Amino acid sequence: MTAPNELRLLPWSGPEDKPCYLSTDDPGGYMSRLADNVEAVQLGTAAELLEMASESLIDEDAELIELRSLGHALTGALKDVLRVAVSRGHLLTAGDPADSD
């Protein structure tokens, strides 16, 4: 749950790649659920790409263009995963009872 006056970093960017935030105290609201679903898809995509990368790096016959394409996809996935980690880390910190001492 987002604490009062706390903003949730959303898993997508706005115009000019600027971060988007959500202000709500309803973790079951439409936008919160949408963000949770997008994060789940992003994490799933990253896991699939990691598996593909592991297989491709073993393959001595892998084409350079394929490896570059995979590297580009991995870079995008890593950016998404880092955004999710920052968002969830912030949510964990916001909800941490130790912070209210």
C-alpha positions in Angstrom: 0.0 0.0 0.0 1.3 3.5 -0.8 1.5 5.6 2.3 -0.4 8.9 2.4 1.4 11.5 0.3 3.7 8.8 -1.1 4.0 8.4 -4.9 4.4 5.0 -6.6 6.8 4.9 -9.5 4.9 3.4 -12.4 6.5 0.8 -14.6 6.3 3.0 -17.7 7.6 6.3 -18.8 5.8 9.4 -19.9 6.7 11.9 -22.7 10.4 12.4 -23.1 11.1 9.2 -21.1 10.2 11.0 -17.8 9.0 8.9 -14.9 5.3 8.5 -14.1 4.0 8.4 -10.6 0.7 7.3 -9.0 -0.7 8.8 -5.9 -3.3 6.5 -4.2 -4.0 4.8 -1.0 -5.9 2.0 -2.8 -3.6 -0.8 -3.7 -6.6 -2.6 -5.3 -7.5 0.3 -7.5 -7.5 0.1 -11.3 -4.2 1.9 -11.8 -2.4 0.0 -9.0 -3.6 -3.3 -10.5 -2.6 -2.2 -14.0 0.9 -1.3 -12.7 1.2 -4.6 -10.9 0.2 -6.5 -14.1 2.7 -4.5 -16.3 5.5 -5.2 -13.8 4.7 -8.9 -13.8 4.9 -8.9 -17.6 8.2 -7.0 -17.6 9.7 -9.4 -15.1 8.5 -12.4 -17.1 10.0 -10.9 -20.3 13.3 -10.3 -18.5 13.4 -14.0 -17.3 12.7 -15.2 -20.8 15.4 -13.0 -22.3 17.9 -14.2 -19.6 17.2 -17.8 -20.6 17.7 -16.9 -24.3 20.9 -15.1 -23.5 22.3 -18.1 -21.6 21.5 -20.4 -24.5 22.9 -18.0 -27.1 26.2 -17.4 -25.3 26.8 -21.2 -25.3 26.1 -21.4 -29.0 29.4 -20.9 -30.8 27.5 -20.5 -34.1 25.4 -17.6 -32.9 25.2 -14.8 -35.4 26.5 -11.4 -34.4 23.3 -9.7 -35.5 21.3 -12.1 -33.3 23.5 -11.4 -30.3 23.3 -7.6 -30.9 19.5 -7.8 -31.1 19.4 -9.9 -27.9 21.7 -7.4 -26.2 19.4 -4.6 -27.2 16.4 -6.5 -25.8 18.3 -7.3 -22.6 19.2 -3.7 -22.1 15.5 -2.7 -22.3 14.5 -5.5 -20.0 17.1 -4.5 -17.5 15.9 -0.9 -17.5 12.4 -2.2 -16.8 13.5 -4.5 -14.0 15.5 -1.7 -12.4 12.4 0.6 -12.5 10.4 -2.2 -10.8 13.1 -2.7 -8.2 13.2 1.0 -7.4 9.5 1.2 -7.2 9.1 -1.9 -5.0 12.1 -0.9 -2.9 10.4 2.5 -2.3 7.2 0.8 -1.4 8.9 -1.5 1.0 10.7 1.5 2.6 7.5 3.5 2.8 5.7 0.6 4.6 8.6 -0.3 6.9 7.6 0.3 10.5 11.2 0.9 11.4 11.1 4.2 9.4 8.4 5.6 11.7 10.6 5.5 14.8 
